[in-house]
Amino acid sequence: MEAYLQQYLDVLKKNYANFEGRAGRQEFWTFTLINLAIYVVLAVLSGVIGLFALVALAFSLAVLVPSIAVGVRRMHDINRSGWWVLIALVPLVGLFFLYLAAQPSDPADNNFGTVAKSVAA
């Protein structure tokens, strides 16, 4: 559990606005699922105490850039352009982005960089 939390924090600290390179499946899904868990907790707290809605909004804005960045790097890892992240904005069709994000990493170096550490290990 500690390794997952460290990986989450690395995305926030070291790769906050890094749109270059590659992010493996584990890095992307760890970041996404921990964000989802935080959103659920904040939503429950917002229902109990309305003030937490502002906290949820602040959190959403704080993780917006790293969420897009890790998504772009995930697309790079499967040898696709980072622009594929925009497909997530289209209702229903955006589910295709989740399909792409779940694909195995490109095992070799590609146009976007060398193999992500989580893939090589």
C-alpha positions in Angstrom: 0.0 0.0 0.0 2.9 2.3 0.8 4.4 1.8 -2.7 1.1 2.8 -4.3 0.9 5.9 -2.2 4.5 6.8 -3.1 3.7 6.3 -6.8 0.7 8.6 -6.5 2.8 11.3 -4.8 5.5 10.9 -7.5 2.9 11.8 -10.1 1.9 14.8 -8.2 5.4 16.0 -7.2 7.9 14.8 -9.9 5.5 14.7 -12.9 3.0 17.4 -12.1 3.0 18.9 -15.6 5.2 16.4 -17.4 3.5 15.6 -20.8 6.6 13.8 -22.2 7.7 10.3 -21.8 5.7 7.3 -20.8 3.5 6.1 -17.8 2.9 2.4 -17.3 -0.5 1.0 -16.5 0.2 0.7 -12.8 1.2 4.4 -12.6 -1.9 5.5 -14.5 -4.4 3.3 -12.6 -2.9 3.9 -9.2 -3.2 7.7 -9.7 -6.7 7.3 -11.1 -8.1 5.0 -8.5 -6.6 7.0 -5.5 -8.1 10.2 -7.0 -11.4 8.4 -7.3 -11.2 7.3 -3.7 -10.5 10.8 -2.6 -13.4 12.2 -4.6 -15.7 9.7 -3.0 -14.6 10.7 0.5 -14.9 14.4 -0.4 -18.4 13.8 -1.9 -19.6 12.0 1.3 -18.2 14.9 3.4 -19.8 17.4 1.1 -23.1 15.7 1.7 -22.7 16.0 5.5 -21.0 19.4 5.6 -21.5 21.8 2.7 -18.2 23.5 3.2 -16.4 20.4 1.9 -17.8 21.2 -1.6 -15.2 23.9 -1.8 -12.5 21.5 -0.7 -13.6 19.1 -3.4 -13.5 21.8 -6.0 -10.0 22.9 -4.9 -8.8 19.3 -5.0 -10.3 18.8 -8.5 -8.4 21.9 -9.7 -5.2 20.8 -8.0 -5.1 17.4 -9.7 -6.5 18.5 -13.1 -3.1 19.1 -14.7 -1.4 16.0 -13.4 -4.5 13.9 -14.4 -4.2 15.1 -18.0 -0.4 14.7 -17.9 -0.5 11.1 -16.7 -3.2 10.3 -19.2 -1.1 11.7 -22.0 2.0 9.8 -20.8 -0.2 6.6 -20.7 -1.2 7.1 -24.3 2.5 7.5 -25.1 3.2 4.2 -23.4 0.9 2.4 -25.8 2.5 4.3 -28.8 -0.4 6.7 -29.4 -0.5 10.5 -29.5 -1.4 12.3 -26.3 -4.3 13.9 -28.1 -6.2 10.6 -27.6 -6.9 11.9 -24.1 -9.4 14.3 -25.6 -11.7 11.4 -26.5 -12.5 11.1 -22.8 -14.5 14.4 -23.2 -17.0 12.8 -25.6 -20.0 11.2 -23.8 -20.1 7.4 -24.1 -17.3 7.5 -26.8 -15.0 8.6 -23.9 -15.2 5.1 -22.5 -12.9 4.1 -25.4 -10.2 6.0 -23.5 -10.6 3.6 -20.6 -10.2 0.7 -23.0 -7.0 2.3 -24.4 -5.6 3.0 -20.9 -6.1 -0.7 -20.0 -4.0 -1.9 -22.9 -0.6 -3.5 -22.3 2.4 -1.2 -22.6 4.5 -1.2 -25.7 7.3 -3.5 -24.6 10.0 -1.7 -26.7 11.2 1.8 -27.0 8.8 3.9 -29.1 8.5 7.4 -30.6 7.7 8.8 -27.2 10.6 7.4 -25.2 12.0 4.4 -23.5 10.0 1.8 -21.6 8.5 3.1 -18.4 10.2 1.9 -15.2 7.1 0.0 -14.0 7.0 -1.9 -17.3 10.7 -2.7 -17.3 10.7 -4.0 -13.7 
